[in-house]
Amino acid sequence: MLLAYAREAERALQPEFHTDSFNQAVFLASYHLESGREGARVLYGPGAEEARLTVLTADDVAHRLSQVPLPEVTAVALRSALADAVDAARYWQDPDGEDILVDAEPVRRELRRVAEHIARSPHAQWWITALAATDQWLVGWSEDGTDPVDLTAAELLRDYRDRTVEEEVRAEHDRPADPSANWSGWWWSTPPTRCSTRSLFDGTPAGLWFVEDSMGWERANTRRVNIPAGARVFEVDGAQAWAELCRQFPVEVTAQKRHDWYRTTGRSGRWVIPDWPRLTEQYEGVHLTVAGYLAAAGTAIDVDAETASVISGWAPDETFWLTDTAWIGADTLTWVLDDSQAQPAWVEETH
């Protein structure tokens, strides 16, 4: 997210292409870091050969980043950077060149300046807030405006528990124990139930913007989610909160997750996720704050000495509802993506 913000800051101040820009340095350094790997980016066309021979280090990238002026933070710029980061999440493959680059110490050191700049902005303060109980929206991507889920939360969770147990037994029998084996499966760690997000500064639901590995949808339907007073919601504001959830209500998923989660985190060992049906004994929902997402999503979170977990498939500010305490309003609002301008916008469709 910090990288996306810095790159857009430079583009806003210097829209013309420059070979000595920070953006170009990020591109070339990332290209060489992932060069030769399956699925790596490819260079072709005029200047491609020169670019292949131009090797930039993390120190080079950090130096150019240090020269990028940081403009005043706007709500639009923060939303754009966060949306870019969420869309780039890939939990079934190795870290790409940009992932490796931003993990290098020189770049991390310079990104701290960007983080401090953003943290001082009032536009980022909602990232640490709990569930906005009076302002929640369900987002659906079906073209006809219907909600395909017609089962109760209890029914969804019961079927999910059975499938999870069966899949673990099947994976233990059918899949290789070597975590580096070329195998993939269901890498999400989300409940199978409905989820909602708040509306943002311009009235658009956050769920329209923050979608992991999006399918490029340009039309969405939203409905208000009504939450009764006193609803018990567990707040995941970082790795420790997720680990606590897993410690209280663990279910083992090692055999079915090990290949994807090893690939994305580099950790080999036992994996668990929260046992969502059991959570209903204490909570109606689970909310992931934006700060919690940015701090912990996609990382190996230690639960105890033997097990770990991954927040994967979640979006920032998303609340999954484990009971039918939260009920969905009947009125539907339809949104259409307008990408005709420099900054795309979701526009409410009028009839």
C-alpha positions as CSV (number, residue, x, y, z in Angstrom):
1,M,0.0,0.0,0.0
2,L,2.8,2.4,0.9
3,L,4.6,1.6,-2.4
4,A,1.3,2.2,-4.4
5,Y,0.9,5.6,-2.6
6,A,4.5,6.7,-3.3
7,R,4.3,5.7,-7.0
8,E,1.0,7.6,-7.5
9,A,2.5,10.6,-5.7
10,E,5.3,10.7,-8.2
11,R,3.0,10.2,-11.2
12,A,0.8,13.1,-9.9
13,L,3.7,15.5,-9.7
14,Q,5.6,14.1,-12.8
15,P,3.1,12.5,-15.2
16,E,5.7,12.3,-18.1
17,F,7.8,9.1,-18.4
18,H,11.4,9.4,-17.1
19,T,14.0,6.7,-17.2
20,D,15.4,7.9,-13.8
21,S,12.0,8.0,-12.0
22,F,11.1,6.1,-8.9
23,N,8.4,4.3,-10.9
24,Q,10.9,3.1,-13.5
25,A,13.3,1.9,-10.7
26,V,10.5,-0.1,-9.1
27,F,9.6,-1.7,-12.4
28,L,13.1,-2.7,-13.4
29,A,14.2,-3.8,-9.9
30,S,11.0,-6.0,-9.6
31,Y,11.6,-7.4,-13.1
32,H,15.1,-8.6,-12.2
33,L,14.0,-9.9,-8.8
34,E,11.5,-12.3,-10.4
35,S,13.2,-12.9,-13.7
36,G,13.4,-16.5,-14.7
37,R,10.5,-17.6,-12.5
38,E,7.3,-19.1,-13.8
39,G,4.8,-16.3,-14.5
40,A,7.4,-13.6,-14.3
41,R,6.8,-10.3,-16.2
42,V,8.2,-10.1,-19.7
43,L,10.0,-7.2,-21.4
44,Y,9.5,-6.6,-25.2
45,G,9.5,-3.8,-27.7
46,P,11.7,-0.8,-28.1
47,G,14.1,-0.4,-25.2
48,A,13.5,-3.9,-23.8
49,E,17.1,-5.1,-24.3
50,E,18.5,-2.0,-22.6
51,A,16.0,-2.5,-19.7
52,R,17.1,-6.2,-19.3
53,L,20.7,-5.0,-18.9
54,T,19.8,-2.2,-16.4
55,V,20.1,-3.8,-13.0
56,L,18.9,-1.7,-10.1
57,T,19.3,-2.6,-6.5
58,A,17.1,-2.1,-3.5
59,D,19.5,0.7,-2.5
60,D,18.9,2.4,-5.9
61,V,15.2,2.2,-5.5
62,A,15.4,3.5,-1.9
63,H,17.4,6.5,-3.0
64,R,14.9,7.4,-5.7
65,L,12.1,7.0,-3.3
66,S,13.8,9.4,-0.9
67,Q,13.6,12.1,-3.7
68,V,9.8,11.7,-4.2
69,P,8.0,14.7,-2.6
70,L,4.9,13.6,-0.7
71,P,1.9,15.7,-1.5
72,E,-0.9,16.4,1.0
73,V,-2.8,13.3,1.7
74,T,-6.3,13.0,0.2
75,A,-9.1,10.5,0.9
76,V,-9.1,9.6,-2.8
77,A,-5.3,8.9,-2.9
78,L,-5.5,6.7,0.2
79,R,-8.4,4.8,-1.2
80,S,-6.6,4.2,-4.5
81,A,-3.4,3.0,-2.8
82,L,-5.3,0.7,-0.5
83,A,-7.4,-0.7,-3.4
84,D,-4.3,-1.4,-5.4
85,A,-2.7,-3.2,-2.5
86,V,-5.8,-5.3,-1.9
87,D,-6.2,-6.2,-5.6
88,A,-2.5,-7.3,-5.7
89,A,-3.0,-9.9,-3.0
90,R,-2.1,-13.4,-4.2
91,Y,-2.2,-16.2,-1.6
92,W,-1.6,-19.1,-3.9
93,Q,1.8,-18.1,-5.4
94,D,5.3,-17.0,-4.5
95,P,5.9,-13.4,-3.7
96,D,6.4,-11.4,-6.8
97,G,9.2,-8.9,-7.6
98,E,7.5,-6.0,-5.9
99,D,6.8,-8.1,-2.8
100,I,10.4,-9.0,-2.5
101,L,11.5,-5.4,-3.2
102,V,9.4,-3.8,-0.5
103,D,10.7,-6.4,2.0
104,A,14.3,-5.3,1.4
105,E,15.6,-3.2,4.3
106,P,16.7,-0.1,2.4
107,V,13.2,0.2,0.8
108,R,11.4,-0.5,4.0
109,R,13.5,2.2,5.7
110,E,12.4,4.8,3.1
111,L,8.8,3.6,3.1
112,R,8.6,4.5,6.8
113,R,8.7,8.1,5.7
114,V,5.6,7.4,3.6
115,A,3.9,5.6,6.5
116,E,4.5,8.4,8.9
117,H,3.2,10.9,6.3
118,I,0.0,8.9,5.9
119,A,-0.4,8.2,9.6
120,R,-0.6,11.9,10.4
121,S,-3.5,12.4,8.1
122,P,-7.1,12.5,9.4
123,H,-8.1,10.6,6.3
124,A,-6.4,7.5,7.7
125,Q,-7.9,7.6,11.2
126,W,-10.9,5.4,10.3
127,W,-8.4,2.5,9.5
128,I,-8.1,1.8,13.2
129,T,-11.8,2.1,14.1
130,A,-14.1,-0.8,15.1
131,L,-17.2,-1.9,13.2
132,A,-19.4,1.0,12.1
133,A,-22.6,-0.7,13.3
134,T,-25.0,1.9,11.9
135,D,-23.5,2.0,8.4
136,Q,-23.0,-1.5,6.8
137,W,-23.6,-2.6,3.3
138,L,-23.7,-6.0,1.6
139,V,-22.1,-6.0,-1.9
140,G,-23.2,-8.4,-4.6
141,W,-21.7,-8.7,-8.0
142,S,-24.5,-10.6,-9.8
143,E,-26.0,-8.7,-12.8
144,D,-29.6,-9.4,-11.8
145,G,-29.4,-7.8,-8.4
146,T,-30.4,-11.0,-6.5
147,D,-28.5,-12.4,-3.5
148,P,-27.6,-16.0,-4.4
149,V,-27.3,-17.0,-0.7
150,D,-30.8,-18.1,0.5
151,L,-29.6,-20.4,3.4
152,T,-29.4,-19.3,7.0
153,A,-26.0,-18.6,8.6
154,A,-26.5,-21.8,10.7
155,E,-27.1,-23.9,7.6
156,L,-24.1,-22.4,5.8
157,L,-21.8,-23.0,8.8
158,R,-23.0,-26.6,9.4
159,D,-22.3,-27.5,5.7
160,Y,-18.9,-25.6,5.9
161,R,-17.8,-27.6,9.0
162,D,-18.6,-30.9,7.3
163,R,-16.8,-29.9,4.1
164,T,-13.8,-28.7,6.0
165,V,-13.4,-31.9,8.0
166,E,-14.0,-34.0,4.9
167,E,-11.5,-32.0,2.8
168,E,-8.8,-32.3,5.5
169,V,-9.2,-36.1,5.5
170,R,-9.2,-36.2,1.7
171,A,-6.2,-33.9,1.4
172,E,-4.2,-35.9,3.9
173,H,-4.8,-39.0,1.9
174,D,-4.5,-37.5,-1.7
175,R,-2.0,-34.7,-1.5
176,P,1.8,-34.8,-1.1
177,A,3.2,-33.9,2.3
178,D,6.0,-31.9,0.7
179,P,4.8,-28.3,1.0
180,S,6.7,-27.2,-2.0
181,A,4.9,-29.6,-4.3
182,N,3.0,-28.1,-7.2
183,W,-0.5,-28.3,-5.7
184,S,-3.2,-25.8,-5.0
185,G,-6.5,-25.8,-3.3
186,W,-9.0,-23.6,-1.3
187,W,-6.6,-21.0,0.2
188,W,-9.2,-18.7,1.8
189,S,-9.6,-18.4,5.6
190,T,-13.0,-16.7,5.5
191,P,-16.4,-18.0,6.8
192,P,-18.9,-19.0,4.2
193,T,-21.5,-16.4,5.4
194,R,-22.5,-12.9,4.4
195,C,-20.2,-10.0,4.9
196,S,-20.5,-6.2,4.9
197,T,-18.4,-3.0,5.0
198,R,-19.1,0.6,5.9
199,S,-19.6,3.4,3.4
200,L,-16.6,5.7,2.6
201,F,-16.2,9.5,2.5
202,D,-18.2,9.8,-0.8
203,G,-21.0,7.4,0.2
204,T,-19.8,4.4,-1.7
205,P,-19.5,1.1,0.2
206,A,-15.9,0.1,0.9
207,G,-16.7,-3.3,-0.5
208,L,-17.0,-1.8,-4.0
209,W,-13.3,-0.7,-3.8
210,F,-11.4,-3.3,-1.8
211,V,-11.6,-6.7,-3.5
212,E,-8.8,-9.2,-3.4
213,D,-7.8,-10.5,-6.8
214,S,-10.9,-8.8,-8.4
215,M,-12.5,-10.1,-11.6
216,G,-12.8,-6.6,-13.0
217,W,-16.5,-6.2,-12.2
218,E,-18.1,-3.0,-13.4
219,R,-21.5,-3.3,-11.9
220,A,-22.6,-4.1,-8.4
221,N,-25.7,-4.3,-6.2
222,T,-25.7,-3.2,-2.6
223,R,-28.2,-3.6,0.3
224,R,-28.1,-2.1,3.8
225,V,-27.2,-4.4,6.6
226,N,-29.1,-3.7,9.8
227,I,-27.4,-4.6,13.1
228,P,-29.2,-4.7,16.4
229,A,-27.7,-2.8,19.4
230,G,-25.4,-5.0,21.5
231,A,-24.3,-7.3,18.7
232,R,-21.2,-9.1,19.8
233,V,-18.4,-8.6,17.2
234,F,-14.8,-9.8,17.6
235,E,-12.4,-7.1,16.4
236,V,-9.3,-8.3,14.5
237,D,-7.0,-5.4,14.6
238,G,-3.7,-7.2,14.0
239,A,-1.9,-10.6,14.1
240,Q,-2.3,-11.1,17.8
241,A,-6.1,-10.8,17.7
242,W,-6.3,-13.3,14.9
243,A,-4.0,-15.7,16.8
244,E,-6.2,-15.4,19.8
245,L,-9.2,-16.3,17.7
246,C,-7.4,-19.4,16.4
247,R,-6.3,-20.4,19.9
248,Q,-9.8,-20.2,21.3
249,F,-11.5,-22.0,18.4
250,P,-8.9,-23.9,16.3
251,V,-9.6,-26.3,13.5
252,E,-6.7,-28.0,11.7
253,V,-6.4,-27.4,7.9
254,T,-2.7,-28.4,7.4
255,A,-3.2,-30.9,4.6
256,Q,-5.6,-28.6,2.6
257,K,-3.7,-25.4,3.0
258,R,0.0,-26.3,3.3
259,H,1.0,-25.9,-0.4
260,D,-0.6,-22.5,-1.0
261,W,0.3,-21.1,2.4
262,Y,3.9,-22.3,2.2
263,R,4.2,-20.8,-1.3
264,T,3.0,-17.3,-0.1
265,T,4.7,-17.3,3.4
266,G,7.6,-19.6,3.2
267,R,6.5,-21.4,6.4
268,S,6.4,-25.2,6.6
269,G,4.4,-26.7,9.4
270,R,0.9,-27.2,10.9
271,W,-1.9,-24.7,10.0
272,V,-5.1,-23.8,11.7
273,I,-8.0,-21.4,11.1
274,P,-10.8,-20.3,13.4
275,D,-13.6,-22.9,13.8
276,W,-16.4,-20.5,12.6
277,P,-19.4,-22.6,13.7
278,R,-18.0,-22.7,17.3
279,L,-17.6,-18.9,17.3
280,T,-21.3,-18.4,17.3
281,E,-21.3,-19.4,20.9
282,Q,-19.8,-16.1,21.7
283,Y,-20.0,-13.8,18.7
284,E,-22.4,-12.7,16.0
285,G,-19.6,-11.4,13.7
286,V,-15.9,-10.9,13.1
287,H,-14.6,-7.5,11.9
288,L,-11.2,-7.0,10.3
289,T,-10.0,-3.4,10.6
290,V,-8.0,-1.7,7.8
291,A,-5.0,-1.5,10.0
292,G,-5.3,-5.1,10.9
293,Y,-5.5,-6.1,7.3
294,L,-2.4,-4.1,6.4
295,A,-0.4,-5.4,9.3
296,A,-1.2,-9.0,9.1
297,A,-3.0,-10.3,6.0
298,G,-1.1,-12.8,3.9
299,T,1.6,-13.4,6.7
300,A,2.2,-16.5,8.7
301,I,0.7,-15.7,12.1
302,D,2.0,-17.8,15.0
303,V,-0.8,-19.3,17.0
304,D,1.3,-21.4,19.4
305,A,4.6,-23.3,19.3
306,E,3.4,-25.7,16.7
307,T,0.7,-24.0,14.6
308,A,0.2,-20.9,12.6
309,S,-2.6,-19.3,10.5
310,V,-3.1,-16.9,7.6
311,I,-5.7,-14.1,7.1
312,S,-6.5,-14.8,3.4
313,G,-9.4,-13.8,1.2
314,W,-10.5,-11.1,3.6
315,A,-10.9,-7.4,2.6
316,P,-10.1,-4.5,4.9
317,D,-13.0,-3.3,7.0
318,E,-15.0,-6.5,6.2
319,T,-17.3,-8.0,8.8
320,F,-18.5,-11.6,8.4
321,W,-21.8,-12.4,10.1
322,L,-21.9,-15.7,11.8
323,T,-25.6,-15.5,12.8
324,D,-28.7,-14.1,11.2
325,T,-28.8,-11.4,13.9
326,A,-27.8,-8.9,11.2
327,W,-30.6,-8.7,8.7
328,I,-30.5,-7.5,5.1
329,G,-32.7,-4.7,3.9
330,A,-34.9,-5.2,0.9
331,D,-34.0,-2.1,-1.1
332,T,-31.2,-2.5,-3.6
333,L,-28.9,0.2,-4.9
334,T,-27.1,-0.5,-8.1
335,W,-23.6,1.0,-8.8
336,V,-21.7,1.3,-12.1
337,L,-18.0,1.8,-12.5
338,D,-17.1,4.9,-14.4
339,D,-13.5,4.6,-15.5
340,S,-13.5,7.4,-18.1
341,Q,-11.6,9.8,-15.8
342,A,-8.0,9.6,-14.4
343,Q,-9.5,8.3,-11.1
344,P,-12.3,5.6,-11.5
345,A,-15.5,6.2,-9.6
346,W,-18.5,4.1,-8.6
347,V,-21.7,5.9,-9.6
348,E,-25.1,5.1,-8.3
349,E,-27.4,4.1,-11.2
350,T,-30.6,6.0,-11.5
351,H,-33.7,4.7,-13.2
